[in-house]
Amino acid sequence: MYNIIQETHREYAITEEDIREVEERFGIIFPQMLRKFYLEHNGDYIKSCIFTLDGNNYMVQDLHYIKVKNRASVDLIFPWQIEDGYISPCFVPFAYDPGGESYYWHTEDESVYFIDGQDIENPVFVCKTIDEFFKLIEGADPF
C-alpha cells in the first residue's frame, strides 16, 4: 500500500493494544492514518526523501515508531519532550531528518509541523494532515 517502505522488520510488529497503551499513557489519540501505518509497518524503514516547501528543502530520513528497542520510538522520546518542556506536548513526534530534527503531528487537528531544535519557538507548518504528509513524502525525491 505504501511505496515508501524500503525494508521490513516484522519482528517489531505491534497490536492495537500497544497503540492504546501509548495513547492512554500520554493522553493522546493517534490519527487513523498513522495508527494504520503503525499496525502494518512499525519498525520498517522508509525510503529517505527530500521535498521543497516555501523554497526550503526538508529531508525525511525515517519515522519514529512505537515500542522498538534500540531506536528512537514515540514511547521513549515523547516523555523526554514533555519532561524537558521546550516543545509543547500537543506536538507528538513521528518522523525525523538526518540531523535528528523531528516532524510532529498536532494533537488538536493532526496538522504536521517541522521543528528545528535550534529554533523551537518557530515550528514550520508542513501540511494539514498525516495523510497529506504521507502523500508528500511518497512523491518526494530520494536522497
Backbone as a chain_set.jsonl record, in Angstrom:
{"seq": "MYNIIQETHREYAITEEDIREVEERFGIIFPQMLRKFYLEHNGDYIKSCIFTLDGNNYMVQDLHYIKVKNRASVDLIFPWQIEDGYISPCFVPFAYDPGGESYYWHTEDESVYFIDGQDIENPVFVCKTIDEFFKLIEGADPF", "coords": {"N": [[0.808, -1.2, 0.0], [1.945, 1.247, 0.753], [4.337, 3.108, -0.941], [6.684, 3.875, 0.143], [8.11, 2.2, 1.744], [11.144, 0.751, 2.55], [12.544, -1.32, 3.784], [11.52, -4.158, 5.535], [10.642, -5.082, 8.891], [9.377, -7.305, 10.547], [9.571, -8.298, 13.088], [9.117, -6.289, 14.839], [6.464, -5.814, 14.958], [3.348, -4.451, 16.089], [0.376, -4.271, 18.148], [-3.107, -3.298, 18.236], [-3.649, -2.956, 20.886], [-1.114, -2.215, 21.907], [-0.879, 0.331, 20.79], [-3.075, 1.635, 21.989], [-2.216, 1.542, 24.63], [-0.013, 3.332, 24.631], [-1.392, 5.649, 23.882], [-3.119, 5.994, 26.1], [-1.249, 6.311, 28.122], [-0.112, 8.783, 27.501], [-2.238, 10.443, 27.036], [-3.263, 10.933, 24.459], [-4.62, 10.61, 21.097], [-3.905, 8.703, 18.392], [-3.763, 9.75, 14.976], [-5.895, 8.29, 12.488], [-4.672, 7.434, 10.049], [-1.951, 7.275, 10.76], [-2.076, 5.442, 12.844], [-2.943, 3.16, 11.428], [-0.718, 2.847, 9.753], [1.301, 2.261, 11.664], [0.314, -0.183, 12.646], [0.675, -1.802, 10.44], [3.346, -1.394, 9.668], [5.193, -0.899, 11.758], [8.435, -0.306, 12.851], [9.545, -0.805, 10.356], [11.784, 0.329, 7.801], [11.712, 3.406, 6.045], [11.994, 4.851, 2.724], [14.414, 7.273, 2.442], [13.88, 10.745, 1.903], [13.572, 13.918, 0.13], [11.981, 17.042, 0.13], [10.533, 20.102, -1.133], [9.482, 23.065, 0.396], [7.96, 26.084, 0.475], [10.23, 27.165, -0.783], [12.317, 26.095, 0.668], [14.356, 23.265, 1.413], [13.49, 20.122, 2.773], [14.217, 17.221, 4.609], [13.37, 13.779, 5.068], [14.259, 11.201, 6.981], [13.457, 8.884, 8.342], [10.789, 7.239, 10.185], [9.579, 7.763, 13.509], [8.875, 5.095, 15.615], [6.662, 2.88, 17.427], [7.415, 1.431, 20.462], [9.994, 0.15, 19.802], [12.919, -1.423, 20.324], [16.194, -0.116, 20.779], [15.922, 1.973, 18.996], [14.865, 5.303, 18.314], [11.882, 5.708, 19.615], [8.384, 6.59, 19.743], [7.22, 6.122, 22.27], [9.436, 6.385, 23.842], [10.798, 8.861, 23.274], [8.806, 10.86, 23.453], [8.057, 11.197, 26.241], [10.461, 12.33, 27.179], [10.46, 14.728, 25.809], [8.192, 15.958, 26.93], [9.016, 16.139, 29.593], [11.292, 17.807, 29.341], [10.059, 20.165, 28.494], [10.423, 22.075, 26.497], [9.237, 21.804, 24.02], [5.879, 21.888, 23.206], [3.518, 19.568, 24.628], [1.428, 19.123, 22.904], [2.435, 18.609, 20.486], [3.353, 15.792, 18.814], [6.01, 13.688, 18.214], [6.841, 12.089, 15.101], [8.336, 11.576, 12.817], [11.649, 11.993, 11.386], [14.58, 13.925, 10.432], [17.866, 13.653, 8.78], [19.552, 14.946, 10.601], [18.404, 14.525, 13.016], [16.329, 16.149, 13.746], [12.848, 16.705, 14.289], [9.616, 15.826, 12.844], [6.309, 16.636, 13.623], [3.015, 15.746, 14.698], [0.099, 17.569, 15.363], [-1.904, 17.472, 18.226], [-4.468, 18.555, 18.338], [-5.551, 18.989, 15.746], [-4.309, 17.319, 13.949], [-2.492, 18.422, 12.178], [0.708, 18.869, 10.554], [4.01, 19.583, 11.539], [7.374, 20.842, 11.279], [10.027, 20.923, 13.467], [12.854, 22.603, 14.245], [15.552, 21.985, 16.306], [17.187, 24.105, 16.947], [15.573, 26.25, 16.717], [13.095, 26.212, 18.222], [10.99, 27.79, 18.9], [9.658, 28.502, 16.654], [7.812, 26.631, 14.987], [7.582, 24.993, 11.829], [5.01, 24.998, 9.607], [3.919, 22.22, 7.823], [1.923, 20.594, 6.546], [-1.667, 19.945, 6.385], [-2.626, 17.459, 7.361], [-1.808, 14.086, 8.48], [-2.231, 12.287, 6.416], [-1.79, 13.932, 4.159], [0.908, 14.438, 4.582], [2.066, 11.88, 4.198], [1.458, 11.535, 1.473], [2.98, 13.614, 0.465], [5.645, 12.802, 1.079], [5.702, 10.382, -0.291], [5.741, 11.23, -2.919], [8.097, 12.577, -3.029], [11.574, 13.339, -3.781], [14.184, 10.897, -3.664], [16.995, 10.657, -1.381]], "CA": [[0.0, 0.0, 0.0], [2.816, 2.418, 0.82], [5.522, 2.918, -1.776], [7.827, 4.455, 0.847], [8.772, 1.18, 2.561], [12.415, 0.303, 1.989], [12.958, -2.581, 4.389], [10.551, -4.538, 6.567], [11.129, -5.699, 10.124], [8.152, -7.816, 11.169], [9.783, -8.615, 14.496], [8.692, -5.128, 15.623], [5.019, -5.63, 14.783], [2.608, -4.091, 17.293], [-1.06, -4.521, 18.097], [-3.976, -2.186, 18.621], [-3.448, -2.822, 22.347], [0.116, -1.441, 22.097], [-1.18, 1.723, 20.465], [-3.951, 2.152, 23.054], [-1.387, 1.71, 25.825], [0.73, 4.583, 24.472], [-2.384, 6.724, 23.91], [-3.566, 6.196, 27.478], [-0.102, 6.79, 28.905], [0.174, 10.192, 27.212], [-3.468, 11.209, 26.853], [-3.378, 11.328, 23.052], [-5.251, 9.665, 20.177], [-3.186, 8.743, 17.128], [-4.574, 9.887, 13.765], [-6.21, 6.994, 11.874], [-3.653, 7.078, 9.047], [-0.724, 6.89, 11.458], [-2.426, 4.205, 13.561], [-2.933, 2.099, 10.423], [0.669, 2.654, 9.339], [1.999, 1.558, 12.739], [-0.155, -1.569, 12.715], [1.205, -2.532, 9.292], [4.764, -1.168, 9.371], [6.019, -0.479, 12.887], [9.808, -0.812, 12.779], [10.037, -0.869, 8.976], [12.497, 1.52, 7.335], [11.164, 4.033, 4.848], [12.967, 5.442, 1.816], [14.711, 8.664, 2.791], [13.469, 11.627, 0.806], [13.711, 15.362, 0.279], [10.917, 17.795, -0.532], [10.674, 21.549, -1.031], [8.333, 23.757, 0.972], [8.226, 27.534, 0.526], [11.591, 27.437, -1.236], [13.299, 25.439, 1.537], [14.389, 21.81, 1.315], [13.311, 19.363, 4.013], [14.504, 15.801, 4.438], [12.772, 12.815, 5.985], [15.105, 10.009, 6.97], [12.69, 7.722, 8.793], [9.706, 7.531, 11.109], [9.664, 7.253, 14.875], [7.906, 4.023, 15.732], [6.163, 2.615, 18.766], [7.988, 0.259, 21.13], [11.058, -0.521, 19.062], [14.156, -1.336, 21.089], [17.397, 0.372, 20.114], [15.612, 3.039, 18.043], [14.095, 6.386, 18.922], [10.468, 5.422, 19.436], [7.477, 7.576, 20.328], [7.046, 5.874, 23.697], [10.676, 6.75, 24.506], [11.175, 10.28, 23.156], [7.734, 11.783, 23.835], [8.173, 11.591, 27.652], [11.598, 13.247, 27.324], [9.996, 16.023, 25.312], [7.285, 16.515, 27.938], [9.832, 16.457, 30.763], [12.113, 18.972, 29.019], [9.179, 21.319, 28.464], [10.756, 23.024, 25.446], [8.259, 21.648, 22.952], [4.565, 21.627, 23.784], [3.059, 18.186, 24.489], [0.425, 18.997, 21.841], [3.194, 18.168, 19.322], [3.809, 14.408, 19.004], [6.992, 13.372, 17.167], [6.546, 10.867, 14.341], [9.319, 11.385, 11.747], [12.838, 12.804, 11.648], [15.504, 14.153, 9.33], [19.182, 13.074, 9.067], [20.171, 15.622, 11.742], [17.679, 14.179, 14.226], [15.224, 17.082, 13.989], [11.622, 15.926, 14.108], [8.308, 16.236, 12.336], [5.333, 16.401, 14.687], [1.598, 15.969, 14.41], [-0.533, 18.356, 16.42], [-2.976, 16.672, 18.808], [-5.784, 19.17, 18.169], [-6.105, 18.914, 14.39], [-3.478, 16.398, 13.163], [-1.608, 19.116, 11.246], [2.094, 18.425, 10.657], [4.999, 20.648, 11.674], [8.776, 20.503, 11.437], [10.616, 21.783, 14.492], [14.309, 22.579, 14.299], [15.989, 22.121, 17.692], [17.831, 25.397, 17.129], [14.552, 27.296, 16.596], [11.865, 25.558, 18.662], [9.937, 28.798, 19.055], [9.023, 28.737, 15.356], [7.512, 25.425, 14.212], [7.288, 25.222, 10.424], [3.838, 24.265, 9.15], [4.224, 21.406, 6.646], [0.67, 20.263, 5.865], [-2.851, 19.893, 7.248], [-2.922, 16.143, 7.933], [-0.839, 12.995, 8.301], [-2.46, 11.772, 5.056], [-1.075, 14.82, 3.234], [2.34, 14.229, 4.785], [2.45, 10.641, 3.515], [1.422, 11.807, 0.03], [4.12, 14.479, 0.188], [6.899, 12.042, 1.058], [5.643, 9.355, -1.337], [6.068, 11.865, -4.177], [9.344, 13.334, -2.896], [12.781, 12.76, -4.364], [15.032, 10.173, -2.697], [18.36, 11.189, -1.18]], "C": [[0.851, 1.264, 0.0], [4.043, 2.171, -0.046], [6.762, 3.522, -1.132], [8.601, 3.425, 1.668], [10.023, 0.685, 1.848], [12.779, -1.088, 2.503], [11.987, -2.922, 5.517], [11.227, -5.266, 7.729], [9.924, -6.177, 10.917], [8.328, -8.166, 12.64], [9.361, -7.464, 15.414], [7.19, -4.86, 15.492], [4.364, -5.32, 16.131], [1.133, -4.377, 17.077], [-1.818, -3.243, 18.438], [-3.818, -1.908, 20.123], [-2.198, -1.998, 22.657], [-0.131, 0.045, 21.844], [-2.043, 2.344, 21.558], [-3.168, 2.41, 24.342], [-0.618, 3.038, 25.775], [-0.238, 5.775, 24.527], [-2.825, 7.028, 25.341], [-2.452, 6.774, 28.343], [0.107, 8.292, 28.731], [-1.068, 11.05, 26.977], [-3.633, 11.742, 25.446], [-4.166, 10.27, 22.293], [-4.525, 9.789, 18.843], [-4.154, 8.948, 15.963], [-4.743, 8.515, 13.096], [-5.131, 6.539, 10.891], [-2.376, 6.584, 9.725], [-0.921, 5.594, 12.236], [-2.335, 3.016, 12.593], [-1.501, 1.792, 9.969], [1.436, 1.873, 10.397], [1.588, 0.09, 12.813], [0.417, -2.422, 11.581], [2.725, -2.484, 9.179], [5.617, -0.695, 10.532], [7.401, -1.126, 12.786], [10.373, -0.941, 11.383], [10.764, 0.431, 8.638], [11.792, 2.082, 6.108], [12.31, 4.539, 3.979], [13.173, 6.889, 2.244], [14.388, 9.554, 1.606], [13.688, 13.087, 1.156], [12.576, 16.029, -0.487], [11.143, 19.286, -0.292], [9.367, 22.149, -0.551], [8.704, 25.222, 1.126], [9.684, 27.868, 0.199], [12.687, 26.81, -0.383], [13.206, 23.926, 1.37], [14.282, 21.179, 2.7], [13.544, 17.897, 3.705], [13.731, 14.979, 5.46], [13.621, 11.56, 5.881], [14.316, 8.764, 7.348], [11.568, 8.192, 9.71], [10.073, 7.048, 12.504], [8.579, 6.188, 14.98], [7.465, 3.864, 17.174], [6.82, 1.348, 19.282], [8.981, -0.518, 20.28], [12.345, -0.327, 19.849], [15.288, -0.859, 20.192], [17.117, 1.377, 19.004], [14.79, 4.083, 18.769], [12.616, 6.172, 18.627], [9.621, 6.452, 20.168], [7.359, 7.369, 21.833], [8.304, 6.19, 24.502], [10.926, 8.262, 24.458], [10.077, 11.25, 23.575], [7.795, 12.151, 25.321], [9.357, 12.526, 27.905], [11.187, 14.649, 26.914], [9.096, 16.703, 26.351], [8.08, 16.963, 29.165], [10.678, 17.697, 30.532], [11.292, 20.254, 29.001], [9.469, 22.336, 27.38], [9.744, 22.992, 24.305], [6.946, 21.227, 23.591], [4.158, 20.163, 23.603], [1.915, 18.018, 23.484], [1.097, 18.619, 20.519], [3.759, 16.777, 19.611], [4.776, 14.066, 17.875], [6.623, 12.092, 16.432], [7.522, 10.606, 13.194], [10.518, 12.271, 12.051], [13.715, 12.909, 10.412], [16.883, 13.596, 9.697], [19.899, 13.708, 10.26], [19.468, 15.333, 13.06], [16.57, 15.149, 14.596], [13.932, 16.381, 13.597], [10.477, 16.651, 13.43], [7.3, 15.797, 13.394], [3.928, 16.514, 14.134], [1.001, 16.646, 15.634], [-1.768, 17.612, 16.917], [-4.368, 17.262, 18.61], [-6.385, 18.944, 16.792], [-5.311, 18.02, 13.434], [-2.6, 17.092, 12.121], [-0.159, 18.731, 11.55], [3.024, 19.626, 10.641], [6.4, 20.045, 11.725], [9.321, 21.459, 12.488], [12.118, 21.541, 14.524], [14.712, 22.843, 15.747], [16.682, 23.439, 17.988], [16.832, 26.558, 17.087], [13.182, 26.74, 17.005], [10.698, 26.52, 18.842], [9.12, 28.989, 17.771], [8.796, 27.446, 14.576], [7.129, 25.779, 12.781], [6.089, 24.36, 10.045], [4.191, 23.527, 7.867], [2.955, 21.101, 5.858], [-0.447, 20.069, 6.888], [-3.082, 18.568, 7.95], [-1.765, 15.165, 7.734], [-0.987, 12.412, 6.899], [-1.693, 12.606, 4.035], [0.428, 14.632, 3.356], [2.815, 12.97, 4.056], [2.429, 10.83, 2.001], [2.624, 12.642, -0.378], [5.412, 13.669, 0.114], [6.89, 10.907, 0.037], [6.026, 9.943, -2.687], [7.393, 12.618, -4.162], [10.507, 12.593, -3.539], [13.591, 12.031, -3.292], [16.347, 10.911, -2.493], [19.245, 10.103, -0.631]], "O": [[0.519, 2.24, -0.673], [4.713, 1.148, 0.096], [7.789, 3.668, -1.794], [9.646, 3.751, 2.231], [9.97, 0.257, 0.695], [13.262, -1.93, 1.746], [11.671, -2.074, 6.352], [12.232, -5.958, 7.565], [9.5, -5.512, 11.863], [7.343, -8.315, 13.364], [9.259, -7.644, 16.628], [6.711, -3.792, 15.875], [4.763, -5.846, 17.17], [0.699, -4.685, 15.967], [-1.237, -2.247, 18.869], [-3.853, -0.757, 20.559], [-2.216, -1.171, 23.569], [0.346, 0.902, 22.588], [-1.772, 3.459, 22.003], [-3.43, 3.379, 25.054], [-0.58, 3.776, 26.76], [0.067, 6.793, 25.148], [-2.893, 8.191, 25.74], [-2.697, 7.627, 29.197], [0.456, 8.992, 29.681], [-0.955, 12.253, 26.743], [-4.087, 12.87, 25.253], [-4.358, 9.159, 22.789], [-4.528, 10.856, 18.23], [-5.247, 8.382, 15.961], [-3.836, 7.684, 13.139], [-4.727, 5.377, 10.91], [-1.792, 5.586, 9.304], [-0.028, 4.748, 12.276], [-1.724, 1.994, 12.908], [-1.121, 0.631, 9.821], [2.147, 0.923, 10.069], [2.433, -0.781, 13.021], [0.619, -3.625, 11.746], [3.337, -3.417, 8.658], [6.687, -0.13, 10.302], [7.517, -2.344, 12.652], [11.574, -1.167, 11.23], [10.403, 1.5, 9.129], [11.333, 1.335, 5.244], [13.449, 4.643, 4.433], [12.21, 7.641, 2.389], [14.592, 9.174, 0.453], [13.95, 13.444, 2.305], [12.251, 15.636, -1.607], [11.853, 19.677, 0.633], [8.289, 21.792, -1.025], [9.656, 25.557, 1.83], [10.29, 28.738, 0.824], [13.869, 26.978, -0.681], [12.118, 23.374, 1.206], [14.897, 21.638, 3.662], [13.119, 17.394, 2.665], [13.474, 15.433, 6.575], [13.694, 10.932, 4.825], [14.49, 7.708, 6.74], [11.42, 9.385, 9.974], [10.783, 6.056, 12.665], [7.473, 6.381, 14.475], [7.862, 4.643, 18.04], [6.788, 0.311, 18.619], [8.815, -1.72, 20.067], [12.808, 0.8, 20.023], [15.328, -1.164, 19.0], [17.978, 1.614, 18.156], [14.095, 3.771, 19.736], [12.156, 6.427, 17.514], [10.089, 7.106, 21.1], [7.392, 8.336, 22.594], [8.241, 6.256, 25.73], [11.23, 8.873, 25.482], [10.381, 12.36, 24.013], [7.601, 13.321, 25.65], [9.271, 13.416, 28.751], [11.52, 15.63, 27.579], [9.239, 17.898, 26.61], [7.84, 18.042, 29.707], [10.781, 18.55, 31.413], [11.762, 21.305, 29.437], [8.816, 23.379, 27.34], [9.436, 24.021, 23.702], [6.911, 20.317, 24.419], [4.417, 19.574, 22.554], [1.475, 16.895, 23.236], [0.41, 18.337, 19.537], [4.549, 16.603, 20.539], [4.407, 14.143, 16.703], [6.155, 11.129, 17.039], [7.531, 9.502, 12.648], [10.43, 13.187, 12.868], [13.617, 12.109, 9.482], [17.062, 13.11, 10.814], [20.763, 13.075, 10.866], [19.88, 15.833, 14.107], [15.936, 14.997, 15.64], [13.919, 15.56, 12.68], [10.377, 17.878, 13.436], [7.426, 14.723, 13.983], [3.677, 17.288, 13.21], [1.348, 16.339, 16.775], [-2.59, 17.17, 16.113], [-5.357, 16.536, 18.705], [-7.591, 18.73, 16.67], [-5.611, 17.971, 12.241], [-2.021, 16.422, 11.266], [0.161, 18.319, 12.665], [2.859, 20.556, 9.852], [6.592, 18.906, 12.149], [9.102, 22.667, 12.407], [12.586, 20.435, 14.791], [14.262, 23.819, 16.347], [16.761, 23.853, 19.144], [17.184, 27.701, 17.379], [12.228, 26.792, 16.229], [9.546, 26.095, 18.926], [8.03, 29.562, 17.797], [9.506, 27.183, 13.605], [6.425, 26.763, 12.552], [6.144, 23.135, 10.147], [4.705, 24.13, 6.925], [2.906, 21.318, 4.648], [-0.204, 20.033, 8.094], [-3.674, 18.542, 9.028], [-0.867, 15.396, 6.923], [0.01, 12.078, 6.259], [-1.027, 12.062, 3.153], [1.144, 14.662, 2.355], [3.842, 12.99, 3.377], [3.315, 10.322, 1.313], [3.219, 12.415, -1.432], [6.192, 13.839, -0.823], [7.947, 10.508, -0.452], [6.581, 9.234, -3.526], [7.773, 13.229, -5.161], [10.438, 11.393, -3.804], [13.677, 12.488, -2.153], [16.759, 11.702, -3.341], [20.43, 10.334, -0.389]]}, "num_chains": 1, "name": "protein.A"}
